[in-house]
Amino acid sequence: MKLAVIGTGYVGLVSGACLADVGHQVICIDIDEVKLTRLKAGIMPIYEQGLEAIVQKNVQAGRLQFTSSYEKGMEEARAVMIAVGTPPQTDGSADMRFIDQACESLAPHLQDQMVVIVKSTVPVGTNDRVLEKLKGLSTKTIDVVSNPEMLREGVAVKDFLYPSRVIFGTRSPEATACLHDLYAAIDCPKLVMSPRSAELVKYANNAFLATKVSFINDIANLADALGANIEDVANGIGTDPRIGHSFLSPGPGWGGSCFPKDVHAILHLAKEHDLNLAVCHAAIEANEEARTWVIKRMKKHLGDLSGKRIGVLGISFKQNTDDTRDSPALELIQLLATAGAIVTAYDPAAVIPTTFITPFTRVDEMYHVCDEADAILITTEWDIFRTLEPKRIAEKMKGKLVFDARNLLDPKSVEEAGLIYQGIGKIKK
């Protein structure tokens, strides 16, 4: 199948490259000429495991192309996929400007029987909105379907090629058949439903996972107070097949490009219909408390943080990505700096946004954050941080506190090196 993909961000680039990898002819369309030039040269705009190799492979094979021309990209295409951003606005609603712009740009190049696939995460009712907009801009007979992305940053390529399920929100058998053809090489359940149900699946999915993380953080704080071990507790409840082990790892809260945006978006949708969604509100409150709990506990160990040197390990919102949107690590750095601490941080890949103006020093080697530090704080679960050697940390630090906000280290080994271990609900065995 020939497919046009509008947008070369996380969703568009991964989707386009993976669909090319399973045999389709894919042309990705983007208005950013600089990005397109770099992509054609094999330079990725994002850090994502396996993406560079799969892009280069399919470009060389002739199955994946990049262009700024809608005319070229959509010529003879059976389907066009909209995969542009829908960033949050101040009231929590999704900014639909890029969806509307994509519709206006693709409309002149629509052909009869073409299928328009909305891949972006969008409010319920967007499918109807896109269909009506395109009907007003074109006389062609088309279908608009909803196919929400379910990609986790850091493992997005794997998630696309080996998903637990794919969601098809369609109105007609012909549109459903098109989606089945598009995903024929991907072995997983294909769940067919209405477009509105498909749109709600994505928001509900992320809201539930965010709530699960907030819940386990609350239980971790309780475990810390009671002298229980959160890893044992999480294993005990996660073994229940009704619950499962995923998203039961405590930490300084959830962040990134999806959970914050989608939880606020579903709350905005509920508010428009005079509904409260109290559990989602509680998840947000618990998420904020997860950050402040770390600072409160650090003050309990160190007293006044003013003038204290704190080494932070991790800047991205999670491992295996350079994304720092709504990163718990960046918020903790801000809270520490606001309290007067002198912060040094390390991350293998994070790209710090220009809007983040809190002063801190970024170093290029993880042990440098320990130099003369009163405490170190692990904020992101990069695997490399699991290899930290407590004795080497102790040799470099001025103080003794190792605050492991991701529970990556062995408390006993840390304390045997003469350091003080503080995890989240984790006790020494």
N, C-alpha and C positions, 0 to 999 in steps of 0.2 A: 504494500500500500504506500502511496505517496502522501506524506503528511507535512503540513506546515506547523511550526511551533512558534508562537509569539512570546518573546521574552527569553533571555538567557541568564536568568538568575538561578538560585538553587533549584527551583522546581522545573523551569523550562529547560535548562541545560542538562540536568540529570535525566529528565524524561525523554528529551530528544535524543541524547546519546544512547540511552538504554534501548529505546525503540529502534534506533538504527542498528544496534548490536544484535537484535533478534531478527533482523532482515528487512526492515522497512526503509524506504527512501525518505529521509527527513531533511527538511530545510528549516533552520532556526532563523527567525526574523528579529532584529533588534535595531533601534534607531541610534544606538551608541556606536559610532564608527570606530572609535579607538578600541573599544572592547572587541568588536568584530575582527579588527586587524590582529589583535593579540590572540584571539581564539584561532584564527586561521594559521597563526604561527605556533600553535600548540601551547600557548600561555593561558593558564586558567585564571579566571577572575575571583575564584573562591578556593578555599582549602577543603577538599573533600576526598576521602580515601578512595582510590581506584578510578576517580573521574578522569584524570589526565590521560591515563593509559587507554581508557575506553573511547575517549574523544579522538585521540590521535589514531587509534586503530581504525575507527569508522570513517574518519576523514580520508585516510590513506586508501581505504577500500571504496571510497566514492559514495558511501551510503549517508554521510552526514555533511551538510554544507551550511554556510552562514551567509546571510545577506541582510541588507537594510531595505531591500525592495519587496514590497508586498506583492507586486505584480509577478516578479520572478518566483518568490517563495510559494505563492498559491497557485501558480500555473499547473493545471492538470491534477491538483491535489484532490483526494477524495474527502479529506477532513482537515480542519484547521484547529489547533489547540491553543486556547488562551491561557497563558501561564505567567501573567504579570502580577506585580505586588499589590496587596490591599492593606497598606499600613494603617495602624490605628490612629484615629483622631482623638482630640482631647476628651471627648465625651465617651470614648470607648467604642464608638461605631467604626466600621471599616471605611476607609477612604476609597471611593469607587472611581476616581478620576482615570486611573490607568485602564480599568476595564472599559469605560466609555470611550477612551481614546483608541483602544485596540479595535472596538466595534466600528468606530468611524473610519479607521484606516483600512480594515479588511473588507468592509461592505462593498466598495466598488469592484472587488475582485472575486466576489462570490459566484459560484456556478450552481446551476440547478442540481438538486439532490446532494449538495455538499452538507457535511455534518460539522457543526461548530461545537467543539468540546471545551467546556469551562473546567479547567484544571485548578485554577486559583482557589484559595480558601475565601469563600464569599458568604454574605448574609443569605438567609433563606428568602427566596423570591427573586434572586439575581438571575436565575435561568429565565424566568418570565420577562424580566427587565431586558435582558440581552435579546431575547426573541422579538419582543415588541420594537426595540430600537433598530434591529436589523431589518425588520419588516418595513419600517419607516424609511430606511436608507436604500433598500434594494427590492426589486420585484422578483428575485429568484426564490424558488421553493427550497427551503432548507429545514434541517432539524437542528435544534440546540439541545445538547445533553450535558449532564453534570457528572464529572468523573474526578471527585476530590482527591488530592494528593494525600498520601499517608507516609511521608518520608521523614526519617529522623536524621538530623544533621550529624555527620560523622560516619553514618552507615547508610547513606541515601541510595547509593548504587545497589547495594545488597537488598535494601528494602524494596526497590523498584523491581529488580529481577526475580526476587524470591519473597513476594509479599504473603501475608497471612490471608488476604482477600483483596479484591478490587471491587469498587462500588460503581455501578452503572445507574445513573438517574436519567431515564428516557421516557419518551411519549409514544414511540412507534416501534413496531417490529424491525423496520428497516434501520433505524438508528441503533437499536440493540444489536443487530447483526453486524453493523459497522464496528462497534466496540468489541464484539467477540472476535472479529477478524484482527483488530488491532492488537489484542492481547492473547491471541491464539497460542503463541509460543511461551506464554507465562503460565506456569502450572499452579493454579490456586483457585479457590472458589470465586466465582463471579456473581455478585449479589445484585440483582436487578430490582429497581424500585422507582418511585416517582422522583422527579428532579428535586422537589422540596425535601423529601426524606433524605436524599443523598446529600443535600447541602447541610442539613441538620446533623447528619452522622458525624461530619468532621468536627464541628463545634462541640457536640456532645462527647465525642471521643476524647478530645483534649481537655475538656472541663473535668471529665471523670478522672483522667490520669493526674491532672494537677491536684485534684482533691485527694487522691491517693497519696501523693507526695506530701501534701500538707498534713494529712492524717498521721503518717509514719513519723514526721518530724515532731508532732505533738507527743506521740507515744515515746519517742526517743528522749525528749525532755523529761517525761515522767520516769522513764527508766533510769535516767541520770540521777534524778532526785531519790529514787527508791533503791539504788544499788543493783538494778537488774541490767542485763546485757541486751542491747537492742538487736544485735545480730541473731541471738538465740530467739528473741521474741519475734523478729521478722520471719525467721525460718519456720517458727512454730505456726504463725498465722498464714504464711505464704504457702505452706504445704497443703492447706485447705484448697481443693480444686476450685471452689467458688471464688477464691481470692487471687491465688497465684503469687509468684515471687517478684514479678516485674514491678518496678516503681515502689519498692519497699526498702530503698536505701536512704537513710536519713542524710541530711546535709543542710547547707545554708539556704535552702529553698529552691524553687524552680524559676527559670528565666528563659531567655532565648527568643526566637522569632515567632513561636507558635503559641505556647501556653499563655503568656500574659495577654497577647493580642486576642486569642480566641476566647479566653474566659471573660474578658471585658466585653467582647463582641456579643457573646451569648447573653450576658447580663443586660446589654443594651437592647437586644431583641426582646428579652422578657419585659423590660421596662416599658417598651412600646405597646405591650399588650397587658399592662397593669399587673405583671407577675413579678415575684421577688427573687426566686431561686436562692433561698437562704443558705443552702449548703455551698453554693459557688461563692457567695459573699464571704462565708466563713473560711473557705479555702484561701481567698486573697488575704484575709486578715491573718490567718495562720502563717502564710508565706512571708508576710512582712515581719511577723514575730520571730520567724526563723533567723532573720538577719540580726535583729536587735538582741536575741538571746546570745548569739556569739559574742557581741560586744559586751553585754552585761557579764558574761562568764569570764571574758578576758580581763575586765576591770576587777573582777573578784580575785584574780591571780596577781595582777600587776598594780592595782590601785589606779591612781590618776594616769591616764595614757599620754598626757602632755609630755613631749620630749622623748617618749619611749620609741625605740627603733623596732619596727615590726617588719619582718620579711614575709611576703605573701607569695605562695606558690599557686599560680593559676590566675588567669585573667579572663579567658573565654568562659562562656556560660556552662559549657560541659567539655568533656574530652573529645579529641579527634575533630575539632572544628576551630576555625579562626573567628567565629561569630561571637561578638560581645554584646549583642542586643539584649537589654534587660538582664545583664549578667550579674548573678549574686556576688561574684568576686569584685566587680567594679563598684557595686554598692557598698560592699564591706570596706574597700579601699577608701571610698568617700567618707564613710562613717568614722573610720580610723583617723583620717586626715582632719576631719571636723573636730575630733576629740583631741587634736594636737599631736598625734603620733607622726613620726617620720617613717614613711612607707617606702620599701623597696620591693619590687615584684618581678616575677619571672613567669613566662609562658612560652611553650614551644612554637606557637603559631598565631596567637591572638592579634587581631587588627584593632587597635584602639581608635574609637571614633573621634573625629576632630571636635565634637561637641563636649567631650569629657575633658574638663579643664582642671580637675582636682590635681594638685601637685603630688607627684610620686616619681621615684626613679625606677626605670625598667633596666634590668640587667640581662646579659646574654648567656648566663650559666646558672643552673638552679642552686648550686651551693653558695653562690655569691649573696643570695638573700639572707644567708646565715651570718654573714660577716658582722661582728659586733652587735648582733641583734639581741634585744631583750626577749623577743618571742618570735616564733615563726607560725604562720597560719596557712594551712593547706585548704584551698577553696575550690579547686577543680580536680576531678578524678582522673587526670592523665596517668597512664600506666607507668610512665617514667618516675613519677613521684613515689610509687610503691618500692622503688629500688633505693630510696634514700637510706644512707647508712647512719644510724644514730650516733655512733662514735665520731664520725666525721662532722656531723652537725654540732655535737658538743664541743669539739675543738675550736670551732669557728665562732660560736655564740658567746655573748657576754652574759646573757641570762640563761634560763633553763626551760622555759615554757614551749612545748610543742603542741600547738592547738590543731588537731587533726579533724577539721570540719567535714571530711569525707570518709573518715574511718578506714584509711588505707594502710596504716602502719600497725605493727604489733606492739601493744602497750608495754608488754614485759621487756621487749628488746630496747625500747626507748628509755624506760626507767633504769634498766641495767647500765645504760650509758651515762647515768647520773642526771638525766633530764626529767622534767615533769610532763606527763602525758595527759592531755585533755581531748577526749573525743566527744561525739554526740551520742549519749546513751550507751557508750562502750566501756566496759570495765576490764581490768586485767584478769586473765584466766590463769 
